[in-house]
């Protein structure tokens, strides 16, 4: 019998007795799930996808899903990968099966604005693919993701043959429109950076299930990324969060912000309330928290 080290033996022969240095290792059950890149669940078949009913575009009749699967190609992407870049001619759409993708635009001077974070089930690159123009945004993976790609010509032909799918596309375009309008209202119509951040937090708040009236916000973005979403500098976000916390508007527990005073944040949106920190205390805190990151 060939000799292996214990780890090799367990990996190669998990269902058979193995002897190492004349000692029999205990049997281990065969693996039921293969190891996957980046540790994410790989969806091989759209018809058997467990999340299909929860996603607008994916919840199509079986015949449409079968036709769609025939023209898709699947790929896995690590954090930091880009699905497409702003200004690139649209090749087709990306259906996000898992993970999250940051959609952003940049100015000629290098200033970046994050429009939103796309999640599972969303169709990315849809407007440019439909109109045959260039992608308006850059799509960057912020956590390992699986996406399915459909070439533009094949996708347009699919829509012509599947009216239900065309309706879902229109619905998703409408949802994206309303999200962008809401974000633009936050960025351009707020009277102050504090108002923008307060609106950002309230828009993403979720009520506690205990019914105690508190709101929570789960964040996985750096202060810089939050700043890019509200049109402010990273240092400003750090200062404002400190300000909110010191004035007991919110608490920070790891990656969760607990909103303690919703009326207080709403007052800031209307440009009243929340006194600033003393300058020396504020500057010291900004320096100490310059690279603070919220993580799940």
NORHUMO-V789274 format. One record per residue. RES is the residue in three letters. PHI is phi in whole degrees, -180 to 180 (* if undefined). D_FIRST is the distance of its C-alpha to the first C-alpha in Angstrom with 2 decimals. Layout:
RES,PHI,D_FIRST ; RES,PHI,D_FIRST
This chain:
UNK,*,0.00 ; UNK,-66,3.82 ; UNK,-103,6.43 ; UNK,-126,9.53 ; UNK,-75,12.84 ; UNK,-62,14.12 ; UNK,-67,16.42 ; UNK,-62,14.09 ; UNK,-62,11.74 ; UNK,-65,14.96 ; UNK,-75,16.34 ; UNK,-84,13.70 ; UNK,-131,12.43 ; UNK,-72,15.54 ; UNK,-107,15.73 ; UNK,-125,12.45 ; UNK,-68,11.28 ; UNK,-132,9.05 ; UNK,-112,8.44 ; UNK,-129,9.98 ; UNK,54,11.34 ; UNK,65,10.57 ; UNK,-119,12.64 ; UNK,-82,12.22 ; UNK,-81,13.97 ; UNK,-65,16.77 ; UNK,-69,16.64 ; UNK,-116,18.81 ; UNK,-66,20.99 ; UNK,-64,20.60 ; UNK,-68,23.05 ; UNK,-93,26.28 ; UNK,-127,27.87 ; UNK,-71,26.58 ; UNK,-68,27.46 ; UNK,-121,30.79 ; UNK,-59,32.60 ; UNK,64,35.10 ; UNK,71,34.04 ; UNK,-102,36.59 ; UNK,-76,36.55 ; UNK,-92,36.49 ; UNK,-97,38.93 ; UNK,-83,37.80 ; UNK,-131,40.61 ; UNK,-63,44.19 ; UNK,-66,44.76 ; UNK,-101,42.08 ; UNK,-64,42.97 ; UNK,-70,43.53 ; UNK,-106,46.33 ; UNK,-58,48.22 ; UNK,-69,51.10 ; UNK,-92,51.71 ; UNK,-118,52.30 ; UNK,-56,55.54 ; UNK,-75,54.49 ; UNK,-80,51.22 ; UNK,-84,52.95 ; UNK,-108,54.12 ; UNK,-57,54.33 ; UNK,-58,51.16 ; UNK,-63,52.65 ; UNK,-70,53.43 ; UNK,-64,50.00 ; UNK,-64,48.43 ; UNK,-66,50.78 ; UNK,-66,50.12 ; UNK,-61,46.33 ; UNK,-70,46.77 ; UNK,-114,48.42 ; UNK,-103,46.33 ; UNK,-127,43.52 ; UNK,-106,41.46 ; UNK,-151,40.34 ; UNK,-107,39.17 ; UNK,-130,41.21 ; UNK,-80,40.66 ; UNK,-59,43.48 ; UNK,96,46.18 ; UNK,-71,45.65 ; UNK,-114,48.83 ; UNK,-75,49.15 ; UNK,-157,52.55 ; UNK,-123,55.26 ; UNK,-53,58.98 ; UNK,93,60.97 ; UNK,-78,58.11 ; UNK,-56,59.11 ; UNK,-68,57.67 ; UNK,-91,54.81 ; UNK,167,54.10 ; UNK,-107,53.16 ; UNK,-122,50.17 ; UNK,-98,49.32 ; UNK,-81,47.70 ; UNK,-86,44.91 ; UNK,-156,43.85 ; UNK,86,44.74 ; UNK,-134,48.17 ; UNK,-132,50.16 ; UNK,-90,53.18 ; UNK,-107,56.13 ; UNK,-140,58.52 ; UNK,-134,61.33 ; UNK,-129,62.56 ; UNK,-90,65.94 ; UNK,-64,66.79 ; UNK,-90,66.93 ; UNK,92,63.35 ; UNK,-77,64.21 ; UNK,-111,61.72 ; UNK,-125,62.50 ; UNK,-87,59.76 ; UNK,-80,61.09 ; UNK,-170,58.42 ; UNK,-110,54.76 ; UNK,-84,53.28 ; UNK,-124,50.80 ; UNK,-55,48.58 ; UNK,93,50.29 ; UNK,-82,52.88 ; UNK,-102,53.68 ; UNK,-104,54.12 ; UNK,78,56.32 ; UNK,-68,58.27 ; UNK,-59,61.89 ; UNK,-67,61.27 ; UNK,-67,59.23 ; UNK,-68,62.02 ; UNK,-92,64.78 ; UNK,73,63.01 ; UNK,-107,63.71 ; UNK,-93,61.64 ; UNK,-60,59.51 ; UNK,-82,61.85 ; UNK,-130,59.16 ; UNK,-104,55.93 ; UNK,-108,52.93 ; UNK,-116,50.44 ; UNK,-71,47.31 ; UNK,-109,47.54 ; UNK,-153,44.28 ; UNK,-46,41.22 ; UNK,-140,42.37 ; UNK,-114,41.66 ; UNK,-138,44.53 ; UNK,-110,45.35 ; UNK,-108,47.64 ; UNK,-129,50.24 ; UNK,-61,52.26 ; UNK,-56,56.01 ; UNK,-62,57.10 ; UNK,-69,54.58 ; UNK,-68,55.49 ; UNK,-64,59.22 ; UNK,-65,58.76 ; UNK,-63,56.73 ; UNK,-64,59.55 ; UNK,-64,62.14 ; UNK,-94,60.35 ; UNK,-132,59.46 ; UNK,-63,62.44 ; UNK,-63,60.53 ; UNK,-66,58.29 ; UNK,-63,61.42 ; UNK,-65,62.91 ; UNK,-64,59.84 ; UNK,-62,60.09 ; UNK,-62,63.74 ; UNK,-64,62.87 ; UNK,-68,60.30 ; UNK,-61,62.81 ; UNK,-65,65.34 ; UNK,-63,63.02 ; UNK,-63,62.16 ; UNK,-61,65.89 ; UNK,-66,66.78 ; UNK,-63,64.04 ; UNK,-66,65.26 ; UNK,-61,68.88 ; UNK,-62,68.05 ; UNK,-67,66.28 ; UNK,-65,69.13 ; UNK,-63,71.61 ; UNK,-63,69.77 ; UNK,-74,69.70 ; UNK,-99,73.17 ; UNK,-102,75.37 ; UNK,-73,74.43 ; UNK,-82,77.04 ; UNK,-153,74.70 ; UNK,-63,71.14 ; UNK,-62,71.05 ; UNK,-65,72.10 ; UNK,-64,69.39 ; UNK,-67,66.67 ; UNK,-60,68.13 ; UNK,-65,68.15 ; UNK,-57,64.57 ; UNK,-68,63.39 ; UNK,-67,65.46 ; UNK,-64,64.27 ; UNK,-106,60.66 ; UNK,-80,61.33 ; UNK,-129,59.95 ; UNK,-70,61.66 ; UNK,-65,59.96 ; UNK,-70,59.01 ; UNK,-71,60.65 ; UNK,74,64.02 ; UNK,-90,65.28 ; UNK,86,66.74 ; UNK,-81,64.48 ; UNK,-120,62.79 ; UNK,-129,59.48 ; UNK,-129,58.14 ; UNK,-96,54.44 ; UNK,-120,54.18 ; UNK,-128,51.28 ; UNK,-115,53.50 ; UNK,-74,54.67 ; UNK,-60,58.36 ; UNK,-64,58.65 ; UNK,-67,57.33 ; UNK,-62,59.71 ; UNK,-59,62.48 ; UNK,-68,61.60 ; UNK,-83,61.94 ; UNK,-113,65.38 ; UNK,75,66.77 ; UNK,-131,66.83 ; UNK,-78,65.39 ; UNK,-57,62.34 ; UNK,-62,64.57 ; UNK,-66,66.93 ; UNK,-62,64.21 ; UNK,-60,63.10 ; UNK,-63,66.73 ; UNK,-68,67.50 ; UNK,-62,64.51 ; UNK,-63,65.58 ; UNK,-59,69.11 ; UNK,-61,68.11 ; UNK,-67,66.06 ; UNK,-66,68.82 ; UNK,-92,71.34 ; UNK,59,69.12 ; UNK,-82,68.71 ; UNK,-153,64.93 ; UNK,-122,62.06 ; UNK,-116,58.77 ; UNK,-127,55.62 ; UNK,63,52.56 ; UNK,-94,52.42 ; UNK,-112,55.05 ; UNK,-101,58.80 ; UNK,-105,60.89 ; UNK,-83,64.38 ; UNK,-94,66.82 ; UNK,-138,70.07 ; UNK,-62,70.07 ; UNK,-59,73.89 ; UNK,-65,73.67 ; UNK,-68,71.30 ; UNK,-64,73.51 ; UNK,-66,76.47 ; UNK,-66,74.75 ; UNK,-59,74.28 ; UNK,-92,78.06 ; UNK,69,78.49 ; UNK,-134,79.51 ; UNK,88,77.87 ; UNK,64,75.10 ; UNK,-69,76.65 ; UNK,-71,74.71 ; UNK,-72,73.20 ; UNK,-55,75.18 ; UNK,-56,74.48 ; UNK,-69,72.96 ; UNK,-69,70.65 ; UNK,-62,69.64 ; UNK,-62,68.88 ; UNK,-64,66.77 ; UNK,-70,64.68 ; UNK,-59,64.24 ; UNK,-64,62.94 ; UNK,-74,60.47 ; UNK,-109,59.17 ; UNK,-61,59.19 ; UNK,-117,55.49 ; UNK,-62,55.00 ; UNK,-129,52.58 ; UNK,-86,52.25 ; UNK,-132,48.63 ; UNK,-79,47.11
